[in-house]
Amino acid sequence: MESKEQQLMELLGLTARSLTHLTASVTSMSFELLRSEDEVTKAAGRRMIDRMATISAGLDEHWRLIGELTGVHVAHEQIETLQEIQLQAPPRLPQG
C-alpha cells in the first residue's frame, strides 16, 4: 500500500479515536448533570446522553469501516473509554 494511503488510514483512525474519546467525555459530563437537584439541568443531561448514544452508534460504523479498510478490526472494548457510572446523590454540605 502506498504511503499516502497508509497516512490517510492512520488519520481516519486517529480522528475516530478522538471523536470516541470526546463522546465519552461529554457522556460522562452528562451523567454528572443528572446528579443536579435542578430538574432543568437533569433533563438536559438526559437529552445529551440520548444524543451521545446516537453519535456513538455512528462511530461504531466508522470503526467497522476503518477495520475493513485496514484489515485490523478493533473490538468495541478496545475503543470504549467510559467505565460504568453509577449515579450517587451529591454529598451534603454541613449547614452552619
DSSP file with accessible surface (Angstrom, degrees, kcal/mol):
  #  RESIDUE AA STRUCTURE BP1 BP2  ACC     N-H-->O    O-->H-N    N-H-->O    O-->H-N    TCO  KAPPA ALPHA  PHI   PSI    X-CA   Y-CA   Z-CA
    1    1 A M              0   0  133      0, 0.0     2,-0.0     0, 0.0     5,-0.0   0.000 360.0 360.0 360.0 144.0    0.0    0.0    0.0
    2    2 A E     >  -     0   0  130      1,-0.1     4,-2.1     4,-0.0     5,-0.2  -0.283 360.0-118.1 -69.1 155.3    1.2    3.5   -0.8
    3    3 A S  H  > S+     0   0   74      1,-0.2     4,-2.5     2,-0.2     5,-0.2   0.893 113.4  53.0 -60.7 -42.4    2.5    5.8    1.9
    4    4 A K  H  > S+     0   0  150      1,-0.2     4,-2.5     2,-0.2    -1,-0.2   0.903 108.8  50.1 -63.0 -40.4   -0.2    8.4    1.4
    5    5 A E  H  > S+     0   0   97      2,-0.2     4,-2.4     1,-0.2    -1,-0.2   0.914 110.6  49.8 -63.8 -41.0   -3.0    5.7    1.7
    6    6 A Q  H  X S+     0   0  105     -4,-2.1     4,-2.4     1,-0.2    -2,-0.2   0.916 111.1  49.3 -63.0 -42.7   -1.4    4.5    4.9
    7    7 A Q  H  X S+     0   0  108     -4,-2.5     4,-2.7     1,-0.2    -2,-0.2   0.907 110.3  50.5 -64.1 -41.2   -1.3    8.0    6.3
    8    8 A L  H  X S+     0   0  109     -4,-2.5     4,-2.6     2,-0.2    -2,-0.2   0.911 111.1  48.2 -64.1 -41.5   -4.9    8.6    5.3
    9    9 A M  H  X S+     0   0   32     -4,-2.4     4,-2.3     2,-0.2    -2,-0.2   0.902 112.0  49.6 -65.8 -39.1   -6.0    5.4    7.1
   10   10 A E  H  X S+     0   0  129     -4,-2.4     4,-2.7     2,-0.2    -2,-0.2   0.926 110.6  50.4 -64.1 -41.9   -4.0    6.4   10.2
   11   11 A L  H  X S+     0   0  101     -4,-2.7     4,-2.7     1,-0.2     5,-0.2   0.920 109.4  50.9 -61.7 -43.7   -5.6    9.8   10.1
   12   12 A L  H  X S+     0   0   86     -4,-2.6     4,-2.6     1,-0.2    -1,-0.2   0.921 111.7  48.2 -59.1 -44.4   -9.0    8.3    9.9
   13   13 A G  H  X S+     0   0   13     -4,-2.3     4,-2.4     2,-0.2    -2,-0.2   0.923 112.6  47.1 -63.1 -44.5   -8.2    6.0   12.8
   14   14 A L  H  X S+     0   0   92     -4,-2.7     4,-2.6     2,-0.2    -2,-0.2   0.899 112.8  49.8 -65.3 -39.3   -6.9    8.9   14.9
   15   15 A T  H  X S+     0   0   67     -4,-2.7     4,-2.6    -5,-0.2     5,-0.2   0.938 111.8  47.5 -65.3 -45.3   -9.9   11.1   14.1
   16   16 A A  H  X S+     0   0    4     -4,-2.6     4,-2.3    -5,-0.2    -2,-0.2   0.906 112.1  50.8 -62.7 -39.9  -12.3    8.3   15.0
   17   17 A R  H  X S+     0   0   91     -4,-2.4     4,-2.5    -5,-0.2    -2,-0.2   0.936 110.4  49.0 -64.8 -42.6  -10.5    7.7   18.3
   18   18 A S  H  X S+     0   0   79     -4,-2.6     4,-2.6     1,-0.2    -2,-0.2   0.919 112.0  48.4 -63.0 -42.9  -10.5   11.4   19.2
   19   19 A L  H  X S+     0   0   76     -4,-2.6     4,-2.6     2,-0.2    -1,-0.2   0.880 110.2  52.5 -64.9 -35.9  -14.3   11.6   18.4
   20   20 A T  H  X S+     0   0   17     -4,-2.3     4,-2.3    -5,-0.2    -2,-0.2   0.932 111.4  45.9 -64.6 -44.1  -14.8    8.4   20.5
   21   21 A H  H  X S+     0   0   82     -4,-2.5     4,-2.4     2,-0.2    -2,-0.2   0.904 112.7  50.6 -65.3 -41.0  -12.9   10.0   23.5
   22   22 A L  H  X S+     0   0  102     -4,-2.6     4,-2.5     2,-0.2     5,-0.2   0.929 110.3  49.6 -63.0 -43.9  -14.8   13.3   23.1
   23   23 A T  H  X S+     0   0   14     -4,-2.6     4,-2.4     1,-0.2    -2,-0.2   0.916 110.8  50.2 -61.0 -42.7  -18.2   11.4   23.0
   24   24 A A  H  X S+     0   0    7     -4,-2.3     4,-2.5     1,-0.2    -1,-0.2   0.906 110.5  50.0 -63.6 -39.5  -17.2    9.5   26.2
   25   25 A S  H  X S+     0   0   76     -4,-2.4     4,-2.4     2,-0.2    -2,-0.2   0.921 111.4  47.1 -66.2 -43.4  -16.2   12.8   27.9
   26   26 A V  H  X S+     0   0   36     -4,-2.5     4,-2.4     2,-0.2    -1,-0.2   0.906 112.1  51.3 -66.1 -38.3  -19.5   14.5   27.1
   27   27 A T  H  X S+     0   0   19     -4,-2.4     4,-2.0    -5,-0.2    -2,-0.2   0.929 109.4  50.2 -63.0 -43.2  -21.4   11.5   28.2
   28   28 A S  H  X S+     0   0   44     -4,-2.5     4,-1.6     1,-0.2    -2,-0.2   0.928 110.8  48.8 -60.9 -44.1  -19.5   11.4   31.5
   29   29 A M  H  X S+     0   0  109     -4,-2.4     4,-2.0     1,-0.2    -1,-0.2   0.896 107.8  56.1 -63.2 -36.9  -20.3   15.1   32.0
   30   30 A S  H  X S+     0   0    0     -4,-2.4     4,-1.4     1,-0.2    -1,-0.2   0.884 103.7  53.1 -64.3 -37.6  -24.0   14.4   31.2
   31   31 A F  H  X S+     0   0   51     -4,-2.0     4,-0.5     1,-0.2    -1,-0.2   0.881 106.4  53.6 -64.3 -35.0  -24.1   11.8   33.9
   32   32 A E  H >< S+     0   0   98     -4,-1.6     3,-1.3     1,-0.2     4,-0.3   0.894 103.5  56.4 -64.6 -38.1  -22.8   14.5   36.3
   33   33 A L  H >< S+     0   0   57     -4,-2.0     3,-1.7     1,-0.3    -1,-0.2   0.853  97.5  63.3 -61.6 -32.3  -25.6   16.8   35.2
   34   34 A L  H 3< S+     0   0   28     -4,-1.4    -1,-0.3     1,-0.3    -2,-0.2   0.721  92.5  64.9 -64.6 -19.7  -28.1   14.1   36.3
   35   35 A R  T << S+     0   0   69     -3,-1.3    -1,-0.3    -4,-0.5    -2,-0.2   0.603  81.0 108.7 -78.5 -10.3  -26.8   14.5   39.8
   36   36 A S    <   -     0   0   37     -3,-1.7     6,-0.0    -4,-0.3    -3,-0.0  -0.255  68.4-141.4 -67.2 151.8  -28.1   18.0   40.0
   37   37 A E  S    S+     0   0  122      4,-0.0     2,-0.5     5,-0.0    -1,-0.1   0.635  79.4  96.8 -84.1 -14.4  -31.1   18.9   42.1
   38   38 A D     >  -     0   0   81      1,-0.1     4,-2.3     2,-0.0     5,-0.2  -0.646  67.7-151.2 -79.8 122.6  -32.3   21.2   39.3
   39   39 A E  H  > S+     0   0  113     -2,-0.5     4,-2.5     1,-0.2     5,-0.2   0.843  95.0  54.5 -65.4 -35.3  -34.8   19.5   37.1
   40   40 A V  H  > S+     0   0  107      2,-0.2     4,-2.2     1,-0.2    -1,-0.2   0.924 110.1  47.3 -64.7 -41.6  -33.9   21.5   34.0
   41   41 A T  H  > S+     0   0   43      2,-0.2     4,-2.2     1,-0.2    -2,-0.2   0.917 111.7  50.4 -65.4 -42.7  -30.3   20.5   34.4
   42   42 A K  H  X S+     0   0   56     -4,-2.3     4,-2.3     1,-0.2    -2,-0.2   0.920 110.2  50.0 -60.8 -44.0  -31.2   16.9   34.9
   43   43 A A  H  X S+     0   0   27     -4,-2.5     4,-2.5     1,-0.2    -1,-0.2   0.898 109.1  51.9 -62.9 -39.3  -33.4   17.0   31.8
   44   44 A A  H  X S+     0   0   32     -4,-2.2     4,-2.4     1,-0.2    -1,-0.2   0.909 108.9  51.1 -63.3 -40.4  -30.5   18.5   29.8
   45   45 A G  H  X S+     0   0    0     -4,-2.2     4,-2.3     2,-0.2    -2,-0.2   0.920 110.0  49.1 -62.2 -43.5  -28.3   15.7   31.0
   46   46 A R  H  X S+     0   0  118     -4,-2.3     4,-2.1     1,-0.2    -2,-0.2   0.922 111.7  48.7 -63.1 -44.1  -30.8   13.0   29.9
   47   47 A R  H  X S+     0   0  121     -4,-2.5     4,-2.3     1,-0.2    -1,-0.2   0.910 111.3  50.0 -62.3 -41.7  -31.2   14.6   26.4
   48   48 A M  H  X S+     0   0   56     -4,-2.4     4,-2.8     2,-0.2     5,-0.2   0.901 107.5  53.5 -67.3 -37.6  -27.4   14.8   26.0
   49   49 A I  H  X S+     0   0   32     -4,-2.3     4,-2.1     1,-0.2    -1,-0.2   0.930 109.3  49.6 -62.2 -41.5  -26.9   11.2   27.0
   50   50 A D  H  X S+     0   0  110     -4,-2.1     4,-1.7     1,-0.2    -2,-0.2   0.922 111.8  48.4 -62.0 -42.8  -29.5   10.2   24.3
   51   51 A R  H  X S+     0   0  130     -4,-2.3     4,-2.3     1,-0.2    -2,-0.2   0.907 110.0  51.2 -64.1 -41.4  -27.7   12.3   21.7
   52   52 A M  H  X S+     0   0   19     -4,-2.8     4,-2.9     1,-0.2    -1,-0.2   0.865 105.5  56.2 -66.5 -33.2  -24.3   10.8   22.6
   53   53 A A  H  X S+     0   0   61     -4,-2.1     4,-2.0    -5,-0.2    -1,-0.2   0.917 108.5  47.8 -63.4 -39.9  -25.8    7.3   22.2
   54   54 A T  H  X S+     0   0  105     -4,-1.7     4,-1.7     2,-0.2    -2,-0.2   0.933 113.6  46.6 -65.3 -45.0  -26.8    8.2   18.7
   55   55 A I  H  X S+     0   0   79     -4,-2.3     4,-2.3     1,-0.2    -2,-0.2   0.915 109.9  54.3 -64.0 -40.4  -23.4    9.6   17.9
   56   56 A S  H  X S+     0   0   37     -4,-2.9     4,-2.0     1,-0.2    -1,-0.2   0.893 104.7  53.8 -62.3 -38.7  -21.7    6.6   19.5
   57   57 A A  H  X S+     0   0   58     -4,-2.0     4,-1.3     1,-0.2    -1,-0.2   0.903 108.6  50.0 -63.2 -38.5  -23.7    4.3   17.2
   58   58 A G  H  X S+     0   0   34     -4,-1.7     4,-1.8     1,-0.2    -2,-0.2   0.894 108.0  52.8 -64.7 -38.8  -22.4    6.3   14.2
   59   59 A L  H  X S+     0   0    8     -4,-2.3     4,-2.6     1,-0.2    -1,-0.2   0.853 101.3  60.3 -66.6 -32.6  -18.9    6.0   15.5
   60   60 A D  H  X S+     0   0   70     -4,-2.0     4,-2.0     1,-0.2    -1,-0.2   0.909 105.2  49.3 -59.2 -39.4  -19.3    2.2   15.7
   61   61 A E  H  X S+     0   0   85     -4,-1.3     4,-2.5     2,-0.2    -2,-0.2   0.900 108.0  53.5 -66.9 -39.7  -19.9    2.3   12.0
   62   62 A H  H  X S+     0   0  102     -4,-1.8     4,-2.7     1,-0.2    -2,-0.2   0.936 109.6  48.3 -56.9 -48.0  -16.8    4.4   11.4
   63   63 A W  H  X S+     0   0   17     -4,-2.6     4,-2.3     2,-0.2    11,-0.3   0.881 109.5  52.7 -63.6 -36.1  -14.8    1.8   13.3
   64   64 A R  H  X S+     0   0  104     -4,-2.0     4,-2.0     2,-0.2    -1,-0.2   0.949 112.4  44.6 -63.7 -45.9  -16.3   -1.0   11.3
   65   65 A L  H  X S+     0   0   75     -4,-2.5     4,-2.4     2,-0.2    -2,-0.2   0.888 111.3  52.6 -67.0 -39.0  -15.4    0.7    8.0
   66   66 A I  H  X S+     0   0   20     -4,-2.7     4,-2.7     1,-0.2     6,-0.4   0.916 108.3  52.6 -61.6 -40.4  -11.9    1.6    9.2
   67   67 A G  H  X S+     0   0    1     -4,-2.3     4,-2.2     1,-0.2     5,-0.3   0.897 108.8  49.3 -61.6 -40.0  -11.4   -2.1   10.1
   68   68 A E  H  < S+     0   0  114     -4,-2.0    -1,-0.2     2,-0.2    -2,-0.2   0.906 113.6  46.6 -65.6 -40.5  -12.4   -3.1    6.6
   69   69 A L  H  < S+     0   0  104     -4,-2.4    -2,-0.2     1,-0.2    -1,-0.2   0.903 123.6  31.7 -67.1 -42.2  -10.0   -0.6    5.1
   70   70 A T  H  < S-     0   0   52     -4,-2.7    -2,-0.2     2,-0.2    -1,-0.2   0.666  97.4-128.1 -91.7 -18.9   -7.1   -1.5    7.3
   71   71 A G  S  < S+     0   0   57     -4,-2.2     2,-0.6    -5,-0.3    -3,-0.2   0.527  78.8 111.5  78.7   4.5   -7.8   -5.2    7.8
   72   72 A V        -     0   0   93     -6,-0.4     2,-0.6    -5,-0.3    -2,-0.2  -0.933  55.2-159.6-114.0 107.4   -7.4   -4.5   11.5
   73   73 A H        -     0   0  128     -2,-0.6     2,-0.5    -3,-0.1    -9,-0.1  -0.793   5.8-151.4 -92.5 124.1  -10.7   -4.9   13.3
   74   74 A V        -     0   0   43     -2,-0.6    -7,-0.1   -11,-0.3     2,-0.1  -0.841  15.2-128.2 -97.6 125.6  -10.8   -3.1   16.7
   75   75 A A    >>  -     0   0   42     -2,-0.5     3,-1.4     1,-0.1     4,-0.7  -0.404  20.9-118.0 -69.6 148.2  -13.2   -4.6   19.3
   76   76 A H  H >> S+     0   0   77      1,-0.3     4,-2.4     2,-0.2     3,-1.2   0.869 114.5  61.0 -55.9 -35.8  -15.6   -2.2   20.9
   77   77 A E  H 34 S+     0   0  151      1,-0.3    -1,-0.3     2,-0.2    -2,-0.0   0.786  99.3  56.0 -64.4 -26.3  -13.9   -2.9   24.3
   78   78 A Q  H <4 S+     0   0  130     -3,-1.4    -1,-0.3     1,-0.2    -2,-0.2   0.705 114.4  39.0 -77.9 -18.2  -10.6   -1.6   22.9
   79   79 A I  H << S+     0   0    8     -3,-1.2    -2,-0.2    -4,-0.7    -1,-0.2   0.774  88.0 105.7 -98.4 -34.8  -12.2    1.8   22.0
   80   80 A E     <  +     0   0   81     -4,-2.4   -59,-0.1     1,-0.2   -60,-0.0  -0.193  37.8 175.7 -56.5 131.7  -14.6    2.3   24.9
   81   81 A T        +     0   0   55    -61,-0.2     2,-0.4     2,-0.1    -1,-0.2   0.479  52.6  86.0-115.6  -7.7  -13.3    5.0   27.3
   82   82 A L        -     0   0   42      3,-0.0     2,-0.3   -54,-0.0     3,-0.0  -0.783  61.6-152.0 -97.7 138.2  -16.2    5.2   29.7
   83   83 A Q        -     0   0  169     -2,-0.4    -2,-0.1     1,-0.1     2,-0.0  -0.700  44.8 -77.5 -96.4 159.5  -16.5    2.9   32.7
   84   84 A E        -     0   0  176     -2,-0.3     2,-0.5     1,-0.1    -1,-0.1  -0.334  52.3-149.8 -58.1 132.6  -19.9    2.1   34.0
   85   85 A I        -     0   0   56     -3,-0.0     2,-0.5    -2,-0.0    -1,-0.1  -0.915   6.9-156.9-112.1 128.7  -21.1    5.1   36.0
   86   86 A Q        -     0   0  140     -2,-0.5     2,-0.4     2,-0.0   -55,-0.0  -0.901  20.8-126.6-104.3 131.3  -23.4    4.7   39.0
   87   87 A L        +     0   0   94     -2,-0.5     2,-0.4   -53,-0.0   -55,-0.1  -0.621  32.3 180.0 -77.2 131.0  -25.4    7.8   39.9
   88   88 A Q        -     0   0  124     -2,-0.4    -2,-0.0     3,-0.0     0, 0.0  -0.949  35.2 -99.6-128.3 149.4  -25.0    8.8   43.5
   89   89 A A        -     0   0   82     -2,-0.4     3,-0.1     1,-0.1   -53,-0.1  -0.414  48.2-104.1 -64.0 142.5  -26.6   11.6   45.4
   90   90 A P        -     0   0   43      0, 0.0    -1,-0.1     0, 0.0     2,-0.0  -0.362  45.4 -93.4 -65.7 150.2  -24.2   14.6   45.7
   91   91 A P        -     0   0  111      0, 0.0     2,-0.4     0, 0.0    -3,-0.0  -0.342  39.3-120.9 -65.1 143.9  -22.6   15.0   49.2
   92   92 A R        -     0   0  182     -3,-0.1     3,-0.0     3,-0.0    -3,-0.0  -0.729  20.1-134.0 -87.3 132.9  -24.5   17.3   51.5
   93   93 A L        -     0   0  144     -2,-0.4     2,-0.0     1,-0.1    -1,-0.0  -0.663  30.7-102.8 -83.7 142.0  -22.6   20.2   52.9
   94   94 A P        -     0   0  123      0, 0.0     2,-0.3     0, 0.0    -1,-0.1  -0.371  34.9-125.8 -63.9 138.3  -22.9   20.9   56.6
   95   95 A Q              0   0  188      1,-0.1    -3,-0.0    -2,-0.0     0, 0.0  -0.645 360.0 360.0 -81.0 141.2  -25.2   23.7   57.4
   96   96 A G              0   0  123     -2,-0.3    -1,-0.1     0, 0.0     0, 0.0  -0.204 360.0 360.0 140.8 360.0  -23.9   26.4   59.6
